[in-house]
């Protein structure tokens, strides 16, 4: 299926998670990897970027997926269109 999608488009945009965030006690039975795991397994370059907040004020992520071999183009896109503060390293990591 990804080959068919990427024959017609350079990028695939999806929500990062199919549901809202889990509580501080961890995900429990609510694992929100349904939209990311397939691309982790397939080896497609992908990145999750902040995309605002939902009605409850919680952050929403946008996953951008590129065809195989388009890692540099994906990173270039993120550098050009995502505000620098949104991709800054987490405190203590950079």
ROSE-4610 file (N, C-alpha, C; in Angstrom, 1 decimal, always signed):
// ROSE-4610
residu = [X/X/X/X/X/X/X/X/X/X/X/X/X/X/X/X/X/X/X/X/X/X/X/X/X/X/X/X/X/X/X/X/X/X/X/X/X/X/X/X/X/X/X/X/X/X/X/X/X/X/X/X/X/X/X/X/X/X/X/X/X/X/X/X/X/X/X/X/X/X/X/X/X/X/X/X/X/X/X/X/X/X/X/X/X/X/X/X/X/X/X/X/X/X/X/X/X/X/X/X/X/X/X/X/X/X/X/X/X/X/X/X/X/X/X/X/X/X/X/X/X/X/X/X/X/X/X/X/X/X/X/X/X/X/X/X/X/X/X/X/X/X/X/X/X/X/X/X/X/X/X/X/X/X/X/X/X/X/X/X/X/X/X/X/X/X/X/X/X/X/X/X/X/X/X/X/X/X/X/X/X/X/X/X/X/X/X/X/X/X/X/X/X/X/X/X/X/X/X/X/X/X/X/X/X/X/X/X/X/X/X/X/X/X/X/X/X/X/X/X/X/X/X/X/X/X/X/X/X/X/X/X/X/X/X/X/X/X/X/X/X/X/X/X/X/X/X/X/X/X/X/X/X/X/X/X/X/X/X/X/X/X/X/X/X/X/X/X/X/X/X/X/X/X/X/X/X/X/X/X/X/X]
num = [1/1/1/2/2/2/3/3/3/4/4/4/5/5/5/6/6/6/7/7/7/8/8/8/9/9/9/10/10/10/11/11/11/12/12/12/13/13/13/14/14/14/15/15/15/16/16/16/17/17/17/18/18/18/19/19/19/20/20/20/21/21/21/22/22/22/23/23/23/24/24/24/25/25/25/26/26/26/27/27/27/28/28/28/29/29/29/30/30/30/31/31/31/32/32/32/33/33/33/34/34/34/35/35/35/36/36/36/37/37/37/38/38/38/39/39/39/40/40/40/41/41/41/42/42/42/43/43/43/44/44/44/45/45/45/46/46/46/47/47/47/48/48/48/49/49/49/50/50/50/51/51/51/52/52/52/53/53/53/54/54/54/55/55/55/56/56/56/57/57/57/58/58/58/59/59/59/60/60/60/61/61/61/62/62/62/63/63/63/64/64/64/65/65/65/66/66/66/67/67/67/68/68/68/69/69/69/70/70/70/71/71/71/72/72/72/73/73/73/74/74/74/75/75/75/76/76/76/77/77/77/78/78/78/79/79/79/80/80/80/81/81/81/82/82/82/83/83/83/84/84/84/85/85/85/86/86/86/87/87/87/88/88/88/89/89/89/90/90/90/91/91/91/92/92/92/93/93/93/94/94/94]
x = [+0.8/+0.0/+0.8/+1.9/+2.7/+3.2/+3.6/+4.2/+3.1/+1.9/+0.8/+0.6/+0.6/+0.4/+1.5/+2.8/+3.9/+4.1/+3.4/+3.4/+2.6/+1.6/+0.8/+1.1/+1.9/+2.2/+3.6/+4.2/+5.5/+5.5/+4.4/+4.3/+3.0/+2.9/+1.7/+1.6/+0.5/+0.3/-0.8/-0.5/-1.5/-1.4/-2.4/-2.3/-1.2/-0.5/+0.5/-0.1/-1.2/-2.0/-3.4/-4.1/-5.5/-6.4/-5.9/-6.7/-5.9/-6.6/-5.9/-4.8/-4.0/-2.9/-3.4/-2.6/-2.9/-2.5/-3.0/-2.7/-1.2/-0.9/+0.5/+0.9/-0.1/+0.1/+0.5/+0.6/+1.1/-0.1/+0.2/-0.8/-1.8/-1.4/-2.3/-2.7/-4.0/-4.4/-4.6/-4.2/-4.4/-3.2/-2.6/-1.4/-1.7/-1.1/-1.5/-0.4/+0.0/+1.0/+0.4/-0.9/-1.6/-1.2/-0.9/-0.5/+1.0/+1.8/+3.2/+4.0/+3.5/+4.2/+4.5/+3.5/+3.7/+4.8/+5.0/+6.1/+7.5/+7.4/+8.6/+9.1/+8.1/+8.5/+8.8/+8.2/+8.5/+9.8/+10.3/+11.5/+11.3/+10.1/+9.8/+10.3/+11.0/+11.3/+10.1/+10.0/+8.8/+9.2/+8.5/+8.7/+7.4/+7.3/+6.1/+6.5/+5.6/+5.8/+4.6/+4.8/+3.6/+2.7/+1.4/+0.4/-0.8/-0.4/-1.4/-1.9/-3.1/-3.7/-5.2/-5.7/-7.0/-8.0/-9.3/-10.3/-10.0/-9.3/-9.1/-7.8/-7.1/-5.8/-4.6/-4.8/-3.6/-3.0/-1.7/-1.0/-1.4/-1.4/-1.7/-0.5/-0.2/+1.0/+0.6/+1.4/+1.2/+2.4/+2.1/+3.2/+3.3/+4.5/+4.8/+5.7/+5.2/+5.9/+6.4/+7.6/+8.1/+8.4/+8.6/+8.9/+10.3/+10.6/+12.0/+13.0/+14.1/+15.2/+15.0/+13.9/+13.6/+13.9/+14.8/+15.1/+15.5/+16.4/+17.0/+15.9/+15.0/+13.9/+12.9/+12.7/+11.8/+12.4/+13.6/+14.3/+14.4/+14.6/+14.6/+13.2/+12.2/+10.8/+10.6/+10.9/+10.7/+11.5/+12.7/+13.6/+12.9/+12.3/+11.7/+10.4/+9.5/+8.2/+7.8/+8.6/+8.2/+9.0/+8.3/+9.0/+10.1/+11.3/+12.5/+12.1/+11.3/+11.0/+10.3/+9.6/+8.8/+9.7/+10.9/+11.7/+13.0/+13.0/+14.2/+14.4/+15.6/+15.8/+15.1/+14.7/+14.1/+15.1/+14.7/+15.7/+16.6/+17.9/+18.9/+19.3/+18.8/+19.1/+19.7/+20.7/+21.1/+22.1]
y = [-1.2/+0.0/+1.3/+1.4/+2.6/+2.9/+1.9/+2.2/+2.8/+2.4/+3.0/+4.5/+4.7/+6.1/+7.0/+6.5/+7.4/+7.5/+6.7/+6.9/+8.1/+8.5/+9.6/+10.9/+10.7/+11.9/+11.7/+12.9/+12.9/+12.7/+13.1/+13.0/+12.5/+11.8/+11.4/+12.1/+12.8/+13.5/+12.7/+12.4/+11.7/+12.4/+12.2/+12.5/+11.6/+12.1/+11.2/+10.1/+10.4/+9.4/+9.5/+8.3/+8.3/+8.8/+9.0/+9.4/+10.4/+11.0/+11.9/+11.3/+12.1/+11.6/+10.8/+9.9/+9.1/+9.9/+9.5/+10.1/+9.9/+10.6/+10.5/+9.1/+8.3/+6.9/+6.0/+6.4/+5.6/+5.2/+4.6/+4.3/+3.2/+2.3/+1.2/+0.4/+0.2/-0.5/+0.4/+1.7/+2.6/+3.0/+2.1/+2.4/+3.2/+4.4/+5.3/+5.2/+4.0/+3.9/+3.4/+3.3/+2.8/+3.5/+4.8/+5.5/+5.6/+5.2/+5.3/+4.0/+2.9/+1.7/+1.1/+1.3/+0.7/+1.3/+2.6/+3.3/+3.0/+2.8/+2.3/+1.0/+0.1/-1.2/-1.2/-0.3/-0.3/+0.4/+1.2/+2.0/+3.3/+3.7/+5.0/+6.1/+7.1/+8.3/+9.0/+9.3/+10.0/+10.9/+11.9/+12.8/+13.3/+13.5/+14.0/+15.4/+16.4/+17.8/+18.3/+19.3/+19.9/+20.5/+20.4/+20.9/+21.6/+22.3/+23.0/+22.2/+22.6/+21.9/+21.6/+20.6/+20.1/+21.0/+20.7/+21.4/+21.4/+20.3/+20.2/+20.9/+21.5/+22.2/+21.3/+20.0/+19.1/+19.2/+19.0/+19.1/+18.1/+18.4/+17.5/+17.4/+16.2/+16.1/+15.7/+16.1/+15.8/+14.9/+13.7/+12.9/+13.1/+13.3/+13.5/+12.4/+11.6/+10.4/+10.6/+10.2/+10.4/+9.0/+9.0/+7.7/+7.3/+6.0/+5.5/+6.3/+6.6/+7.4/+8.9/+9.4/+10.8/+11.5/+10.9/+11.4/+12.9/+13.2/+14.6/+15.6/+15.2/+16.1/+16.3/+15.2/+15.3/+16.3/+16.1/+17.0/+18.4/+18.6/+20.0/+20.6/+19.9/+20.4/+20.8/+20.0/+20.3/+21.6/+21.7/+22.9/+24.1/+24.0/+25.2/+25.6/+24.7/+25.1/+24.9/+24.2/+24.1/+25.1/+25.9/+26.9/+26.3/+26.9/+26.3/+26.0/+26.7/+26.4/+25.1/+24.7/+23.5/+22.2/+22.4/+21.2/+21.3/+22.3/+22.4/+21.2/+20.8/+19.6/+19.8/+18.7/+18.8/+19.3/+19.9/+20.4/+19.2/+19.5/+18.6/+17.6/+17.9/+17.0/+17.8/+18.4/+19.1/+20.0]
z = [+0.0/+0.0/+0.0/+0.8/+0.8/-0.6/-1.4/-2.7/-3.6/-3.4/-4.2/-3.8/-2.5/-2.0/-2.5/-2.4/-2.7/-4.2/-5.0/-6.5/-6.8/-6.0/-6.3/-5.5/-4.4/-3.5/-2.9/-2.7/-2.1/-0.6/+0.1/+1.5/+1.9/+3.1/+3.7/+5.0/+5.3/+6.5/+7.3/+8.6/+9.4/+10.8/+11.6/+13.0/+13.6/+14.6/+15.3/+16.1/+16.7/+17.5/+17.1/+17.2/+16.8/+17.9/+19.1/+20.3/+21.1/+22.1/+23.0/+23.8/+24.5/+25.3/+26.5/+27.0/+28.2/+29.4/+30.6/+31.8/+32.3/+33.4/+33.9/+34.4/+34.6/+35.1/+34.0/+32.8/+31.6/+30.8/+29.6/+28.7/+29.1/+30.0/+30.3/+29.1/+28.8/+27.7/+26.4/+26.5/+25.5/+24.8/+24.0/+23.3/+22.0/+21.9/+20.7/+19.6/+19.2/+18.2/+16.9/+16.8/+15.6/+14.3/+14.4/+13.1/+12.9/+13.8/+13.7/+13.5/+14.1/+14.1/+12.7/+11.8/+10.4/+9.7/+9.9/+9.2/+9.9/+11.2/+11.9/+11.4/+11.2/+10.6/+9.2/+8.4/+7.0/+6.6/+7.6/+7.3/+6.6/+6.4/+5.8/+6.7/+6.2/+7.0/+7.5/+8.8/+9.3/+10.5/+10.7/+11.8/+12.3/+13.6/+14.3/+14.7/+14.3/+14.7/+15.4/+16.3/+16.9/+15.9/+16.2/+15.3/+16.0/+17.1/+17.8/+19.0/+19.5/+20.6/+20.3/+20.9/+20.8/+21.6/+21.5/+22.3/+23.8/+24.3/+25.7/+26.1/+25.1/+25.4/+25.4/+25.1/+25.0/+23.6/+23.6/+22.3/+21.3/+20.0/+18.9/+18.0/+17.6/+16.7/+15.3/+14.3/+12.9/+12.5/+12.0/+11.5/+10.0/+9.5/+8.1/+7.7/+6.7/+6.2/+4.8/+4.5/+3.1/+2.5/+1.2/+0.6/+1.0/+0.8/+1.1/+0.4/+1.1/+0.5/+0.5/+1.0/+1.0/+2.3/+3.1/+4.4/+4.4/+3.5/+3.4/+3.1/+2.1/+1.7/+2.9/+3.6/+4.8/+5.8/+6.1/+7.1/+6.6/+5.3/+4.7/+4.9/+4.6/+4.8/+6.2/+7.2/+8.6/+8.9/+8.5/+8.7/+8.2/+7.0/+6.3/+6.9/+7.4/+7.7/+9.2/+10.0/+11.4/+12.2/+13.0/+13.8/+14.6/+14.7/+15.4/+16.9/+17.6/+19.0/+19.1/+18.0/+18.0/+17.9/+17.4/+17.2/+18.0/+19.0/+19.8/+20.7/+21.0/+21.9/+23.2/+23.8/+25.1/+26.1/+27.2/+28.2/+28.7/+28.7/+29.1/+28.0/+26.7/+25.6/+24.5/+24.5/+23.3/+23.6]
